Amino acid sequence: MRCSICETEISERALFCEVCGNRVRRPAVAQGPLATRTRATAATATAPPPAPPLVARDDLAAAVETRAELGERMEPEVLDAFLARIEQAVVTRVDQQMDLRMRGPARVRSKNSHGPSAAVPVAICSLIFGIPLSAVAADGGGLPGLIVAWAGIAVVNIAVNAGRRE
């Protein structure tokens, strides 16, 4: 097993890295930015979750215990490892907030958008296919067939525009 901070080889039974003092995480538990980012994308944009503490109390206690075990000589490495964890937590929290802010306005904007939609291509296709449909309908059914064909085309266009407004 390797330390996630300093990449030093550590024993399977170790609780802390002997070089940097980082608390060892077991591979079975999903940790790190990817697991946190997945939780961030699952959060809803309407009600942001309450902000958890940046670093768990256990992690702080572990860093203090590690500093006591390793002594003052290793204090800079222990502090650097602890600060790296805090920095990772801050980055994760910022990513969560950015995800919420980026997703929220996008939903509102897409609902209120009056830009191009499916209505224009459907209208163009209606005109293109309306000519051969008119010829077939007029040949097979006369004026009533022609009226039915264009009524069908009109209903399709109305349905597309009604769906766009909702």
N, C-alpha and C positions, 0 to 999 in steps of 0.2 A: 504494500500500500504506500502511496505517496501523499505528502502534505499538499493541501490545495493552495497554500500560499508560497512556500519556498521550494516545493517539488523534491524535498529530501525524502529518502526512503525511510519509512518508520515501521515498527513492528505492528502486527495485527492487534495486539492487546493494548497498545499505547492509547492513553487518553488525550495526550498533548504531544505536539511535535517537540522533539528535543532541541531543535535548532531555533525555531522562531516562536515557539510557545502556543501556536495555533491549536485550538481544540479540534480533535480528530472527529470527522463525521463519517459514519458508516455508509457504504455504498447503497444499502437497501433503502435508505431514506432519501427521497428526492429533495435536494437542496440547491441553492444557487439561483442565478438570475433567470434561468430557463423555467424553473418551477414557479418562481414568483411572477414572471411575465405571463405564464399560462393563467395563473390566478387573476392577473390584472385584466386579461382579455375577457375573462368570464364575468367580471364585475359589470354592473349595469351603469349606464351613463346618467340615469335619473337620480339615484341615491348612492353617492360615493360611500364606500365602507369606512368605518372609523379607522383612523390612522393607528396602526400598531406601533409599539415602541421600536425605535430604530434597531436596537440590539437587545436581545432577551437578557433578563436579569442574571440568568444562569451563565450566559457568556461572559458577562462582566465579572461575576464571581470566579469563573474559571480563569480569566486573565489575571486576576489578582492572586489567585492561588498559584498559578504558574510562575508569576513574578516572584512570589515568596519561595517557591521550590527551587527556581533556577538562580535566584540571587540577583544582585545589582548588575553583575557583569552582563547578563542577558536582558536587562531591562529595555534597552532600545529595540531589540528584536520583538520582545513581547508587545511593547507599545505599538510598534509598526504593524504587527499582525492584527492587533485589536482595531487600530485605526483603519486598516484595510477593510475589515469587516463592516465598520461603520460607513465607510465610503461606499461599499457595495450596497448597503441597505439604503443609503441616500439615493444612489443612482436608480435602484429598483423603485423606490417611492416616486421619484421624478418620472420614470417611465410609466408607472401606473397613472399618475395624474395627466400626463400627456396623452395617453391612450384614451382616457375619459374625455378629455377636452377635444381631441381630434374626432372621436366617434360621435359625440353629442351634436355639434353643429352640422355634421354631414347628414345625419338623419333628418333634421329639420329642413335643411337646404334641399334634399332630394324630394321631400314631400311637397314643398312649395315651389319647386322649380317649374318655370314656364318655358324652358328651353326645348330643343328638338326632342321629339318622342317618336313613338311608333305611328302616330297619326299621319305624318308626312309620307313615309314609305307606303303605307296602306292606301293613301289617296292616289299616289302615283301609280301603284299597281292596279288600282281600281280603274283608272283611265286606260292603262295599257291593255288589261284583260277585258275591259268593257267592250272594246271594239269587236274582237272575235266572238264574245258572248252575245253581243247584239246581233251579229250576222246569223249565228246558229239559232238564237231564240226567234228572230224574225222569220227565218226560213221554216222552222219547225212549228211555231205556234202563232205566227202573225203578230198583230199588235198586242194581244194579251200576253203572249210569250215574252215580247220585248219589255212590256211593263213589269212583268214578274222578275225578269233578269235584272233590270235597273233598280227595282225595289230591294232586291237581295243585296246588291252592291251598296245601296244607300244604308241599309240596316247594318251591314258590316262596318261602314265608316262611322255611323252614329254610335255603335257599340264601342269602337276603339276610342272615340273622343269622350264618351261617358266614363269609361274606365280610367282615362287620363285625369279627369277632374277629381275623382275620388282619391 
